[in-house]
Structure formats: structure tokens, C-alpha cells
Amino acid sequence: GKATADDFVILVPSFLISELKRAFEIGFLLYLPFITIDLIVTTILMAMGMSMVSPTVISVPFKLFLFVAIDGWSRLMHGLVLSYTTPGG
């Protein structure tokens, strides 16, 4: 018959699309500070004339320190749990 809003065929794809949207948002928000650290480290290394040093070797410890300093796992999990709450309580 006719599909309604409560049908499994409608609910599963909508849930998957909303979860993929949230995952891309989280991934993008995690990527921004890390790419900023990469750019800063690369700029500093080039300014110091250290072009043979890999920026990744220098930037990874800074990225890990940033993630730990802002309590990254806790913030990430908190954001994921809050994404399941309904908007009006």
C-alpha cells in the first residue's frame, strides 16, 4: 500500500541521512583546528628555513595536546548524546 511517516522503509533512510549529516559536521569541526595547526607549523618551519623537516612530525604532538587539553573525547561524546535529544525537551 501507501507509505506513511511511520513505515520502516521511510524511517531507516531518514535516520541514516541525519546521522551522516551529523557525522560530516563533527568531522569538519574536528578538521578545522587540526588543519590550522598544520598551516601554522608549516609556516613557522618555512620561516626558520627548516624545509627538510616534515611538518607532520612537529604538528602531530600539538594536535594531540590540543585534543587532550580541551577534553576532546568528552566533548565529542557529549555532543553525540545531545544530538539524540528532542528539540523541545
N, C-alpha and C positions, 0 to 999 in steps of 0.2 A: 503494500500500500504506500500510503503517503508518509513521508518522513516528517517527524516532529522534532522539536528542540531537545527532547529528552532521549532520542534514539542514540544507541551506542555508536552508530555509524557517523553521527554528527558530533558527538561529544569527544571521541578519541582524536580525530584530526584537529579539532579546535584546541584541545588540551596540548597536543604536540606542538602546534604552531605557537601557542602562547609561551610554552616552555622554551622553544627555540629562540623566540624573540628575547626572552629574559636572559638566556644564556649568551646571546650575542651582545646584549647590553652590558652584562657583567664582564665578558671578555674584553670589550672595548674599554671599559672603565679601568680594568686591570692593566691593559696595554699602554694607556696614555702615560702614566708616571714612569713606567719602565722604558719607554722609547725616549722620554725626556731625559732620563738618566744616561741612556746611551749617547744621545746627542751632546750632552754636557761633557761627559767623559771624553768623547772623541774630539770635541773642540779643544779641551784643555790639553790633551795629548798632542794634538797637532800644533798648538801654540807653543808647547815646550819643545817641539822638534823631535818628538818620540814617535815617528811614523811607523817604525817597525814593531812597536808594541801593540798587541791585539787589544782593542778597546773592550772586548768581551771579558778578557782576563781581569781587567780592572773594574768593569761595571757590575759583574755578577755579585760580588760581595756587597756592593752598595745596594743593589736590588733586594738581596736577601735581608740586609739590615733594615731597609725601609719597610719591607713586608712584615718583619718581626716587630719593629718599633711601633707600627700603627695597629698591631694585633690583627693582622690580615685574615687569618683563618676565622677568628671570632666574628669579625665584621662581615666576612663573606657568608658564613652560616647564618648569622642574624638576618642579613638581607634576604637570603633564600627562604628562611622561615616566615619572615614578614610578607613575602610575595604570595604566600598561601592564605593570608588573612583576607577577609572580605572587606570592601571599602566602606562601610558604614558600621562596622563593629561586628 
